[in-house]
Amino acid sequence: MKKMTLGMITILLVLGFCTQIQAKPRGIYGKPLGIYKGKEGVTIVSFSKNWSTTLKLQEIYQELVSNFYAEEIKYLSHLYIYPDSPEGVAGYYYEDFEIDEHGRYQYKKGRYIEIFSGDEYTDISQMAKTISHEYGHHFTFYYLMTKENKYYPDWGNTTYGKIRNLHRYPEVQYKYTSESEYAHEWDVAEIAAEDYVQLFGSPLAKASYKYKDIVELAHEGVEGYTYYYSNSFNILPQENLRLPLAAEVKGLYSYWLTLAGYTTQEPSIPHKPKPKLTQEKVVAGHYLQYKIEWDEIQKGGPYEYTVIMYAADHPFFPRPLKTVRSGENMAAYFGSIIQKKPNGSTVEILEAYEGLYEFRVLIKNPQGFMFSSEPMLHHFSNPSQKKNSLFADVSYTHWARQPIEKLVEKEIITGYKDGTFRPDQPITKSEFVSLLFRSAENVQVTSSPKESHWFARKGYLNAAKQSQVLREIEYGKGLTEFLFDEPITREETAMLSVRFLDMALLQLELGDRPYFQDHHSLTYKKEVYIASKYKLTQGYPDKTFRPKQYTTRAEAAKLISQLLDITGGWLMKKQSTLSYQTKTLPRGVFLFGISEKVYSRQIDL
C-alpha cells in the first residue's frame, strides 16, 4: 500500500501545515492538570487551571458531543485545553490521511483539536463556538475525503462546492495553492467549518445575546455595551457575510446529513423581511437618530430577529442594533440619543455615520437555523455638509428620499429653484440620459456650444451617439425620433440602463424571468427582464410592468442610485486596444457576484 501522510492545522485565525501525526500534547506545558475520557473515546486533556477538575472536563466533553456527530467521531482521539495562546489563535485542528493503491483517501484515527486561552474562560459557553468550529473542520475533512475522495485544494470540484456555488466567487481560496494574498474568510476550509457550526453546532455554539437599541440603553442609563464576535452567533453566524448563510443554501443541509448516513427536511422560513429606514431626526448638531423597521414573519415561529449594520465595504465587523422576538415591535433605534435621568443627569449616546452602510435582519427559526433578510444599503452624510438634500415635497418617509438625497449629494441631480423636487413629475428622455452619463465619474462629456438644446449643447447627445446608448434602430436615422423633451417610458429607461451597464463590461445575466401579466406589451423584453433582475426597475404588486407608463423623477432617481451601487460609478469601453489600470470597486459590485477587481480607464467621449 502506498502511503502519503500530511498534517494540516486549521484554526480560527490562521491555516497552516503541520508535520505532527498522532495526538500529542505540547511539551512546554508540563504535566496535564486534568484528564477525562468520554464514552465516545475522545479524551479531554487540560493544562488550564480553570479547567482541571473532573466536573469541568466533563463540561467540555458534553459540549463537544452536543454538536452533531456520526461515524467521524471515532477518528478524533483528543481535545487539548491550553492556558494561553502562544500563536495568538483560538484553536487548531490536525488532520491526517493516507492514499491506498486505488487512489482513495483513507482517513487516519488519532486526530485531535487544540483549544487555547483556557485561563481566560470561566464558562463553557465562552469556548463553545470555537469547539464547534474546530470539530466542523474534523467533520468536513473526514466526509469530503472519505466520501467524495477530494483533498482540500479540490473541494471546489466536490458536490459541496457545487451546492455552495463556490465557482461564483473568484475570491474563494485554498491556502498554500492561491497566488493572491491570503484572506481567511474566503478559505474554503473555513467556509465549510462555519457552515457546520450553523447547521450542526451545539445550542451553546449557536446561542444568542439579546442586544438592546439606544432607546433601551439610554432608559437604563447605559451609554453602550461591549460585544464579542467569538460567541455572538446572532450578529456573526459566519465569518464571511458576503456568502449566503448556510441554511439558505438549498440542499446543503441534506448533503452533509446524507454523507453521514441521515436524511431530514431542509430548514426554511416562509419569507424574508424587508428592512427599511423610516425615521431620521436631528438630536444635536450633526448627530442624528434613525429608526429601522421590518415586517414580522407570521407563520412557523416564534422567531428571533437581530438587526445589524456594517460598512458596506467591510462586512467583517457588524454592529448589533437590537434583538427582538416574535410578538415584539419590529423596529430598532440607532445613532444618537440624549435623555435626562430622574436625578437630573443625562445619558448621551452620540454617534455619526458617513459613507455607505449595509443593514440586515438576521432571523433565527425555532430549530436554531439562521437566515438573513435582503441587505438594505444606505448612504450616510454629514447633515452640515448637505447641499439641497431636503426638498419641501420629499418627506423623511418618502419611498425615494434616500436615492434622491444620494444623487443630490453627488451632484448628479438637482431640484427646482422653488425648493421642490417634484418626485411624481415625469422625467424627459434627455433628462434621463443625462443622468446616466453623470453617474459615471470617469466619463468625460465634451460640450458643443453652438447647439441650441441643452442636451446637445452640454455634449450628452454626442456622448450617447458615440457610446451606442442611443441607436438609430430605435430612434431613426440621425436619432431624429429621439424627442428631447418628451417623457420617457418605463421600458425605455430599462432598455437604456441595461445598454449603459453594458459599457461597464459587467456580465449581465438574464436568469429566471419575473412574470408580468402585460409581458405581451413589452418592446424590449430582454432588457426589461435584466433590469428587473438587477433591481433597476421593478413591476407592480398586481404583477404588471406597465411598459408605456412614464417614468417619474423619483423612479429615475432610484434607478440611477441602484446603477451606482452596481458600477461604483466607473465604466469602460469594450476595446481590446485600450490599456487598462486596476481599480477596486465598492461593495455594490459584490451584490451580484462580480469580481472585486476589474480593469478600468478614463473614457473620452
C-alpha positions as CSV (number, residue, x, y, z in Angstrom):
1,M,0.0,0.0,0.0
2,K,1.4,3.4,-1.0
3,K,1.1,5.9,1.8
4,M,1.2,9.6,2.0
5,T,0.8,11.5,5.2
6,L,0.2,15.1,5.6
7,G,-0.9,17.1,8.6
8,M,-2.8,20.3,8.4
9,I,-3.5,22.9,11.0
10,T,-6.9,24.6,10.6
11,I,-7.6,27.4,13.0
12,L,-10.0,30.2,13.6
13,L,-7.5,32.8,12.6
14,V,-4.8,31.0,10.6
15,L,-4.5,27.9,8.5
16,G,-1.2,26.1,8.2
17,F,0.6,22.8,7.5
18,C,1.9,20.7,10.3
19,T,4.1,17.6,10.5
20,Q,2.7,16.1,13.7
21,I,0.7,12.9,13.0
22,Q,-0.6,11.4,16.2
23,A,-2.2,13.3,19.1
24,K,0.5,14.6,21.4
25,P,0.4,17.4,23.9
26,R,2.7,20.4,23.7
27,G,5.7,19.7,25.9
28,I,6.2,23.3,27.1
29,Y,3.2,23.0,29.5
30,G,4.5,20.1,31.5
31,K,2.1,17.6,33.0
32,P,-1.7,17.9,32.5
33,L,-3.8,19.3,35.3
34,G,-6.7,17.1,34.4
35,I,-7.7,14.2,32.1
36,Y,-11.1,12.9,31.2
37,K,-12.1,10.3,28.7
38,G,-15.7,10.2,27.4
39,K,-17.7,7.2,26.3
40,E,-17.2,8.1,22.6
41,G,-13.5,7.6,23.1
42,V,-12.4,11.3,23.0
43,T,-10.0,12.2,25.8
44,I,-10.1,15.8,27.2
45,V,-6.6,16.8,28.4
46,S,-6.3,20.2,30.2
47,F,-3.3,22.3,31.1
48,S,-5.5,25.2,32.3
49,K,-6.2,25.8,35.9
50,N,-9.8,26.9,35.1
51,W,-10.5,23.5,33.5
52,S,-8.7,21.0,35.7
53,T,-11.5,19.2,37.7
54,T,-13.4,16.2,36.5
55,L,-16.6,18.2,36.6
56,K,-15.1,21.0,34.4
57,L,-13.6,18.4,31.9
58,Q,-17.0,16.7,31.7
59,E,-18.5,20.0,30.7
60,I,-16.0,20.3,27.9
61,Y,-16.7,16.8,26.7
62,Q,-20.5,17.2,26.9
63,E,-20.2,20.4,24.9
64,L,-18.1,18.6,22.3
65,V,-20.7,15.8,21.8
66,S,-23.6,18.4,21.9
67,N,-22.5,19.1,18.3
68,F,-23.9,16.7,15.7
69,Y,-21.6,13.8,15.1
70,A,-21.7,10.4,13.4
71,E,-19.0,7.9,12.4
72,E,-16.3,10.6,12.1
73,I,-16.1,11.0,15.9
74,K,-14.3,7.6,16.0
75,Y,-11.3,9.3,14.3
76,L,-11.0,12.0,16.9
77,S,-8.9,10.9,19.9
78,H,-8.0,14.1,21.9
79,L,-9.1,17.6,22.7
80,Y,-6.4,19.6,24.4
81,I,-7.1,22.8,26.5
82,Y,-4.1,25.1,26.9
83,P,-4.0,28.1,29.3
84,D,-2.7,30.7,26.8
85,S,-2.3,31.2,23.1
86,P,1.3,31.3,22.0
87,E,0.4,31.9,18.4
88,G,-2.5,34.2,19.1
89,V,-5.1,31.9,17.8
90,A,-8.3,30.3,19.2
91,G,-7.9,26.7,18.1
92,Y,-6.2,24.2,15.8
93,Y,-7.4,21.0,14.1
94,Y,-5.0,18.4,13.0
95,E,-5.9,16.1,10.1
96,D,-4.0,13.1,8.6
97,F,-4.7,10.6,5.9
98,E,-3.1,8.1,3.6
99,I,-3.8,7.1,0.0
100,D,-4.3,3.4,-0.9
101,E,-3.3,1.7,-4.1
102,H,-6.6,2.6,-5.7
103,G,-6.1,6.3,-5.2
104,R,-8.7,6.5,-2.4
105,Y,-8.1,8.6,0.7
106,Q,-8.2,6.7,3.9
107,Y,-8.6,8.9,7.0
108,K,-6.4,8.1,9.9
109,K,-7.5,7.8,13.5
110,G,-5.9,9.8,16.3
111,R,-7.0,13.2,15.0
112,Y,-7.1,16.0,17.6
113,I,-8.1,19.5,18.4
114,E,-6.3,22.2,20.4
115,I,-8.3,25.0,22.3
116,F,-6.3,27.9,23.5
117,S,-6.7,30.7,26.2
118,G,-8.4,28.3,28.7
119,D,-7.4,30.6,31.6
120,E,-9.4,33.4,30.1
121,Y,-12.6,31.3,30.1
122,T,-14.7,30.6,33.2
123,D,-17.8,29.3,31.5
124,I,-18.2,26.6,28.8
125,S,-20.3,29.0,26.7
126,Q,-17.2,31.1,26.1
127,M,-15.4,28.4,24.2
128,A,-18.5,26.6,22.7
129,K,-18.3,28.3,19.3
130,T,-14.6,27.6,19.0
131,I,-15.0,23.9,19.8
132,S,-17.9,23.6,17.3
133,H,-15.8,25.3,14.6
134,E,-12.8,23.1,15.1
135,Y,-15.0,20.0,15.2
136,G,-16.5,21.3,12.0
137,H,-13.1,21.0,10.4
138,H,-12.9,17.4,11.6
139,F,-16.4,16.7,10.2
140,T,-15.9,18.3,6.8
141,F,-12.4,17.0,6.2
142,Y,-13.5,13.4,7.0
143,Y,-16.5,13.3,4.8
144,L,-15.1,15.2,1.8
145,M,-12.1,13.0,1.8
146,T,-13.7,9.6,2.5
147,K,-17.0,10.1,0.6
148,E,-16.0,12.5,-2.2
149,N,-12.3,11.4,-2.3
150,K,-11.2,15.0,-2.6
151,Y,-8.5,16.7,-0.7
152,Y,-8.7,20.4,0.4
153,P,-7.4,22.1,-2.8
154,D,-10.0,20.2,-4.8
155,W,-13.1,21.0,-2.7
156,G,-14.3,23.4,-5.3
157,N,-14.9,20.4,-7.5
158,T,-16.9,18.4,-5.0
159,T,-20.7,18.2,-4.7
160,Y,-20.3,20.5,-1.7
161,G,-18.5,23.1,-3.9
162,K,-21.3,22.9,-6.5
163,I,-24.1,23.2,-3.9
164,R,-22.3,26.1,-2.2
165,N,-21.8,27.7,-5.6
166,L,-18.2,28.3,-4.8
167,H,-17.5,28.8,-8.5
168,R,-19.4,32.1,-8.4
169,Y,-16.9,33.6,-6.0
170,P,-13.4,34.1,-7.5
171,E,-12.3,35.2,-4.1
172,V,-12.5,31.6,-2.7
173,Q,-9.0,30.4,-1.8
174,Y,-7.2,27.2,-0.9
175,K,-4.3,28.2,1.4
176,Y,-0.8,27.3,0.0
177,T,-2.3,26.9,-3.5
178,S,-3.5,30.5,-4.0
179,E,-1.4,33.1,-5.7
180,S,-3.3,36.0,-4.2
181,E,-3.0,37.4,-0.7
182,Y,-4.5,35.1,1.8
183,A,-7.9,36.0,3.1
184,H,-9.1,33.8,6.0
185,E,-12.8,34.5,5.4
186,W,-12.5,33.2,1.8
187,D,-10.6,30.0,2.7
188,V,-12.7,27.0,1.6
189,A,-11.9,25.0,4.7
190,E,-13.0,27.9,6.9
191,I,-16.2,28.4,4.9
192,A,-17.0,24.7,5.4
193,A,-16.3,24.8,9.1
194,E,-18.5,27.8,9.5
195,D,-21.3,26.0,7.6
196,Y,-21.0,23.1,10.1
197,V,-21.5,25.4,13.1
198,Q,-24.6,27.0,11.5
199,L,-26.1,23.6,10.5
200,F,-25.0,21.2,13.2
201,G,-23.5,23.3,16.0
202,S,-24.5,22.8,19.6
203,P,-27.1,25.0,21.3
204,L,-24.4,26.9,23.1
205,A,-22.3,27.4,19.9
206,K,-25.4,29.0,18.3
207,A,-26.6,30.8,21.4
208,S,-27.9,34.4,21.0
209,Y,-27.3,37.5,23.0
210,K,-30.3,39.9,23.4
211,Y,-29.0,43.3,22.2
212,K,-30.7,46.5,23.1
213,D,-31.1,49.6,21.0
214,I,-30.1,53.1,22.0
215,V,-33.5,54.0,23.4
216,E,-33.4,50.9,25.8
217,L,-29.8,51.6,26.7
218,A,-30.5,55.2,27.5
219,H,-33.6,54.3,29.6
220,E,-31.4,52.0,31.6
221,G,-28.7,54.7,32.0
222,V,-26.2,52.7,29.9
223,E,-24.1,54.6,27.3
224,G,-23.1,51.5,25.3
225,Y,-22.1,47.9,25.6
226,T,-19.3,45.6,24.5
227,Y,-19.9,42.6,22.2
228,Y,-17.6,39.8,21.2
229,Y,-17.7,38.2,17.8
230,S,-16.3,34.9,19.1
231,N,-19.5,33.9,20.8
232,S,-22.1,36.3,19.3
233,F,-23.8,33.9,16.9
234,N,-26.8,36.2,16.2
235,I,-24.6,39.0,14.9
236,L,-22.0,37.0,13.0
237,P,-23.3,33.5,12.3
238,Q,-20.4,33.1,9.8
239,E,-17.2,35.0,9.3
240,N,-18.0,35.9,5.7
241,L,-21.3,37.7,5.3
242,R,-20.7,38.1,1.5
243,L,-21.7,34.5,1.2
244,P,-25.3,33.3,1.7
245,L,-25.8,31.8,5.2
246,A,-25.6,28.0,5.3
247,A,-29.3,27.4,6.0
248,E,-30.2,29.5,2.9
249,V,-28.2,27.3,0.5
250,K,-30.7,24.8,-0.9
251,G,-29.6,21.2,-0.5
252,L,-26.6,21.9,1.8
253,Y,-28.1,20.6,5.0
254,S,-29.3,17.4,3.3
255,Y,-26.0,16.9,1.6
256,W,-24.0,16.7,4.8
257,L,-26.5,14.5,6.5
258,T,-26.6,12.1,3.6
259,L,-22.8,11.8,3.7
260,A,-23.2,11.0,7.4
261,G,-25.9,8.5,6.8
262,Y,-29.0,10.5,7.7
263,T,-32.0,12.1,6.0
264,T,-34.1,15.0,7.0
265,Q,-36.0,18.1,5.7
266,E,-34.3,21.3,4.6
267,P,-34.5,24.3,7.0
268,S,-36.6,27.2,5.8
269,I,-38.6,30.3,6.7
270,P,-41.8,31.4,5.0
271,H,-40.4,34.7,3.6
272,K,-37.6,37.2,4.2
273,P,-38.4,40.5,5.9
274,K,-37.5,43.7,4.1
275,P,-35.8,46.3,6.4
276,K,-36.4,50.0,5.7
277,L,-35.3,53.2,7.3
278,T,-38.4,55.0,8.4
279,Q,-37.2,57.9,10.5
280,E,-34.4,60.3,10.7
281,K,-34.2,63.2,13.1
282,V,-31.5,65.6,14.4
283,V,-30.6,65.1,18.1
284,A,-27.8,67.7,18.4
285,G,-25.7,69.4,15.8
286,H,-24.7,66.7,13.2
287,Y,-25.8,63.9,15.4
288,L,-28.9,62.1,14.2
289,Q,-31.2,59.4,15.4
290,Y,-32.6,56.8,13.0
291,K,-35.3,54.2,13.1
292,I,-35.2,51.0,11.1
293,E,-38.3,48.7,10.7
294,W,-39.1,45.4,9.1
295,D,-42.2,43.1,8.8
296,E,-42.8,40.2,11.1
297,I,-43.0,36.6,9.9
298,Q,-46.4,35.4,10.8
299,K,-46.1,31.6,10.2
300,G,-43.9,28.9,11.7
301,G,-42.5,30.9,14.7
302,P,-41.6,32.0,17.1
303,Y,-38.6,33.7,15.5
304,E,-35.7,35.8,16.9
305,Y,-34.7,38.9,14.9
306,T,-31.4,40.7,15.3
307,V,-30.8,43.8,13.1
308,I,-27.1,44.5,12.3
309,M,-25.2,47.2,10.3
310,Y,-21.7,47.4,8.9
311,A,-19.7,49.5,6.5
312,A,-20.6,48.1,3.0
313,D,-17.0,47.6,2.0
314,H,-16.1,45.9,5.3
315,P,-18.7,43.4,6.5
316,F,-16.5,41.5,8.9
317,F,-17.3,43.5,12.0
318,P,-21.1,44.0,12.1
319,R,-22.6,46.1,14.8
320,P,-25.8,44.9,16.5
321,L,-28.7,47.3,16.8
322,K,-31.3,45.3,18.5
323,T,-32.7,41.8,19.1
324,V,-36.4,41.2,19.3
325,R,-38.7,38.2,19.3
326,S,-42.0,37.3,17.7
327,G,-44.8,39.5,19.1
328,E,-42.5,42.4,19.9
329,N,-42.2,45.7,18.0
330,M,-40.2,45.0,14.8
331,A,-38.1,48.2,15.0
332,A,-34.8,49.5,16.3
333,Y,-33.4,52.9,17.0
334,F,-29.7,53.7,16.4
335,G,-27.4,56.6,16.1
336,S,-27.7,59.3,18.8
337,I,-29.9,60.0,21.8
338,I,-29.8,62.5,24.7
339,Q,-32.0,61.5,27.6
340,K,-32.4,63.0,31.0
341,K,-32.4,60.8,34.1
342,P,-34.6,61.2,37.1
343,N,-31.7,62.6,39.1
344,G,-31.2,65.4,36.6
345,S,-28.1,64.0,34.9
346,T,-28.2,63.0,31.2
347,V,-27.3,59.9,29.2
348,E,-25.7,60.7,25.9
349,I,-25.1,58.3,23.1
350,L,-23.7,60.3,20.2
351,E,-22.7,58.6,17.0
352,A,-22.4,60.0,13.5
353,Y,-22.0,57.9,10.4
354,E,-20.6,58.7,7.0
355,G,-20.4,56.6,3.9
356,L,-22.3,53.6,2.6
357,Y,-23.6,51.1,5.1
358,E,-25.4,47.8,4.8
359,F,-28.2,46.6,7.1
360,R,-29.6,43.1,7.6
361,V,-32.1,41.4,9.8
362,L,-30.8,38.0,10.9
363,I,-33.6,35.6,11.7
364,K,-33.3,32.5,13.8
365,N,-36.0,30.0,13.4
366,P,-37.3,27.7,16.2
367,Q,-34.8,25.0,15.2
368,G,-31.8,27.4,15.6
369,F,-31.1,27.9,11.9
370,M,-30.1,31.4,10.9
371,F,-31.4,33.3,7.9
372,S,-30.8,36.8,6.6
373,S,-33.1,39.4,5.1
374,E,-32.1,41.0,1.9
375,P,-29.5,43.7,2.5
376,M,-30.5,47.3,2.7
377,L,-28.0,49.9,1.6
378,H,-28.0,53.4,3.0
379,H,-25.5,56.2,2.4
380,F,-25.0,58.5,5.4
381,S,-23.6,62.0,5.0
382,N,-22.9,64.8,7.5
383,P,-26.0,67.0,7.6
384,S,-23.9,70.1,7.9
385,Q,-22.3,69.3,4.5
386,K,-25.5,68.5,2.7
387,K,-26.5,70.7,-0.3
388,N,-30.1,70.8,-1.3
389,S,-30.5,67.4,0.4
390,L,-34.1,68.0,1.5
391,F,-37.0,69.3,-0.5
392,A,-40.3,70.6,0.5
393,D,-42.1,67.9,-1.3
394,V,-39.9,65.0,-0.3
395,S,-40.6,63.9,3.3
396,Y,-38.4,61.8,5.5
397,T,-40.8,58.9,4.9
398,H,-40.9,59.3,1.1
399,W,-40.0,55.9,-0.5
400,A,-37.4,57.6,-2.8
401,R,-35.9,60.0,-0.3
402,Q,-32.7,58.1,0.2
403,P,-31.8,57.7,-3.5
404,I,-32.8,61.3,-4.2
405,E,-30.5,62.6,-1.4
406,K,-27.8,60.3,-2.6
407,L,-27.9,61.8,-6.1
408,V,-28.1,65.3,-4.9
409,E,-25.0,64.9,-2.7
410,K,-23.1,63.5,-5.7
411,E,-24.4,66.5,-7.8
412,I,-26.0,64.1,-10.3
413,I,-29.5,65.6,-10.0
414,T,-30.9,68.8,-8.7
415,G,-34.2,70.2,-7.5
416,Y,-36.0,73.3,-8.6
417,K,-35.5,76.9,-7.6
418,D,-38.6,76.9,-5.5
419,G,-37.1,74.3,-3.2
420,T,-39.1,71.4,-4.6
421,F,-38.0,68.2,-6.3
422,R,-41.3,67.2,-7.9
423,P,-40.8,63.5,-7.5
424,D,-44.0,62.5,-9.2
425,Q,-43.4,64.6,-12.3
426,P,-42.4,62.5,-15.5
427,I,-38.8,62.8,-16.4
428,T,-37.9,63.6,-20.1
429,K,-35.8,61.4,-22.4
430,S,-33.0,63.9,-22.4
431,E,-33.0,64.4,-18.6
432,F,-32.8,60.6,-18.1
433,V,-30.0,60.0,-20.5
434,S,-28.0,62.9,-19.0
435,L,-28.4,61.3,-15.5
436,L,-26.9,58.1,-16.9
437,F,-23.8,59.8,-18.1
438,R,-23.5,62.0,-14.9
439,S,-23.5,58.8,-12.8
440,A,-20.1,57.7,-14.4
441,E,-17.3,59.6,-12.8
442,N,-14.8,58.6,-15.5
443,V,-16.9,59.6,-18.5
444,Q,-15.9,63.0,-19.9
445,V,-18.6,64.7,-21.9
446,T,-17.5,67.3,-24.4
447,S,-19.8,70.3,-24.8
448,S,-20.9,71.7,-28.2
449,P,-21.6,75.5,-27.6
450,K,-23.3,76.0,-31.0
451,E,-26.1,73.6,-30.3
452,S,-29.5,75.0,-29.4
453,H,-30.9,72.5,-27.0
454,W,-29.1,72.0,-23.6
455,F,-28.9,68.2,-24.1
456,A,-26.9,68.6,-27.3
457,R,-25.1,71.7,-26.1
458,K,-23.7,70.1,-23.0
459,G,-22.5,67.1,-25.0
460,Y,-24.9,64.4,-23.8
461,L,-26.3,63.8,-27.3
462,N,-22.9,63.2,-28.9
463,A,-21.8,61.0,-25.9
464,A,-25.0,58.9,-26.3
465,K,-24.4,58.5,-30.0
466,Q,-20.7,57.5,-29.8
467,S,-21.3,55.1,-26.9
468,Q,-24.3,53.5,-28.8
469,V,-26.6,54.0,-25.8
470,L,-28.8,55.8,-28.3
471,R,-29.1,53.9,-31.6
472,E,-30.8,54.7,-34.9
473,I,-32.6,51.3,-34.8
474,E,-34.9,52.7,-32.1
475,Y,-34.8,56.4,-32.8
476,G,-34.4,56.7,-36.6
477,K,-31.7,57.9,-38.8
478,G,-29.7,60.7,-37.1
479,L,-31.8,60.0,-33.9
480,T,-34.4,62.3,-35.2
481,E,-37.1,60.4,-33.3
482,F,-35.4,60.9,-30.0
483,L,-37.5,63.8,-28.9
484,F,-35.6,65.6,-26.2
485,D,-38.4,66.9,-24.1
486,E,-40.8,64.0,-24.4
487,P,-41.4,62.0,-21.3
488,I,-39.6,58.7,-21.2
489,T,-41.4,55.4,-20.7
490,R,-40.6,52.8,-18.2
491,E,-39.4,50.2,-20.7
492,E,-37.2,52.9,-22.4
493,T,-35.5,53.6,-19.1
494,A,-34.9,49.8,-18.7
495,M,-33.5,49.4,-22.2
496,L,-31.2,52.4,-22.0
497,S,-30.0,51.5,-18.5
498,V,-29.0,47.9,-19.5
499,R,-27.3,49.3,-22.6
500,F,-25.4,51.8,-20.4
501,L,-24.4,48.9,-18.0
502,D,-23.0,47.1,-20.9
503,M,-20.3,49.8,-21.1
504,A,-19.1,48.7,-17.7
505,L,-18.2,45.2,-19.0
506,L,-20.5,43.6,-16.5
507,Q,-21.5,40.0,-17.3
508,L,-25.3,40.7,-17.2
509,E,-27.3,37.5,-16.9
510,L,-31.0,37.1,-17.7
511,G,-31.6,34.4,-15.2
512,D,-35.2,33.5,-14.1
513,R,-37.7,35.8,-15.7
514,P,-40.2,37.6,-13.5
515,Y,-43.8,37.1,-14.7
516,F,-45.5,40.2,-15.9
517,Q,-49.2,39.9,-16.9
518,D,-48.7,42.5,-19.6
519,H,-45.5,41.0,-21.0
520,H,-47.0,40.9,-24.5
521,S,-46.8,44.7,-24.5
522,L,-43.1,44.8,-23.9
523,T,-41.0,46.0,-26.8
524,Y,-37.7,45.5,-25.1
525,K,-38.4,42.2,-23.3
526,K,-34.8,41.1,-22.6
527,E,-33.7,44.5,-21.3
528,V,-36.8,44.8,-19.1
529,Y,-36.1,41.3,-17.5
530,I,-32.4,42.1,-17.0
531,A,-33.3,45.5,-15.4
532,S,-35.8,43.8,-13.2
533,K,-33.3,41.1,-12.1
534,Y,-30.7,43.7,-11.1
535,K,-33.5,45.8,-9.4
536,L,-33.0,48.8,-11.7
537,T,-36.8,48.8,-12.2
538,Q,-39.5,46.5,-10.9
539,G,-43.1,45.6,-11.6
540,Y,-46.1,46.5,-9.6
541,P,-48.0,44.5,-6.9
542,D,-50.6,43.4,-9.5
543,K,-47.8,41.7,-11.5
544,T,-47.8,44.2,-14.3
545,F,-44.9,46.2,-15.6
546,R,-46.8,49.0,-17.5
547,P,-44.1,49.5,-20.1
548,K,-45.7,52.5,-21.8
549,Q,-46.3,54.4,-18.5
550,Y,-44.0,57.4,-18.0
551,T,-41.1,57.2,-15.6
552,T,-41.2,59.7,-12.7
553,R,-38.3,61.7,-11.4
554,A,-38.4,59.7,-8.2
555,E,-38.3,56.4,-10.1
556,A,-35.4,57.7,-12.2
557,A,-33.5,58.7,-9.0
558,K,-34.0,55.2,-7.5
559,L,-32.8,53.6,-10.8
560,I,-29.7,55.7,-11.0
561,S,-28.9,55.1,-7.3
562,Q,-29.1,51.3,-7.9
563,L,-26.9,51.8,-11.0
564,L,-24.3,53.4,-8.9
565,D,-24.3,50.6,-6.4
566,I,-23.7,48.1,-9.3
567,T,-21.0,50.0,-11.2
568,G,-19.4,52.1,-8.4
569,G,-19.7,55.0,-10.9
570,W,-16.9,53.5,-13.1
571,L,-17.3,52.5,-16.7
572,M,-15.0,51.5,-19.6
573,K,-15.3,50.7,-23.3
574,K,-15.1,47.3,-24.8
575,Q,-12.0,47.9,-26.9
576,S,-9.1,45.5,-26.8
577,T,-6.6,48.1,-27.9
578,L,-7.1,50.1,-24.7
579,S,-4.5,50.0,-21.9
580,Y,-6.2,49.5,-18.6
581,Q,-5.3,50.1,-14.9
582,T,-6.7,48.2,-12.0
583,K,-9.5,49.8,-9.9
584,T,-11.2,48.4,-6.8
585,L,-15.0,48.8,-7.0
586,P,-17.2,49.4,-3.9
587,R,-19.4,47.0,-2.1
588,G,-22.3,47.3,-4.6
589,V,-20.4,45.3,-7.2
590,F,-20.3,42.2,-4.9
591,L,-24.0,42.0,-4.6
592,F,-24.2,40.4,-8.0
593,G,-21.2,38.1,-7.8
594,I,-19.0,40.3,-9.9
595,S,-15.3,40.2,-9.2
596,E,-14.0,42.9,-6.8
597,K,-11.2,43.9,-9.2
598,V,-11.9,44.9,-12.8
599,Y,-10.0,46.8,-15.4
600,S,-10.8,50.4,-16.0
601,R,-9.7,53.5,-17.7
602,Q,-10.7,57.1,-18.5
603,I,-13.2,57.2,-21.3
604,D,-13.2,60.2,-23.6
605,L,-16.4,60.6,-25.5
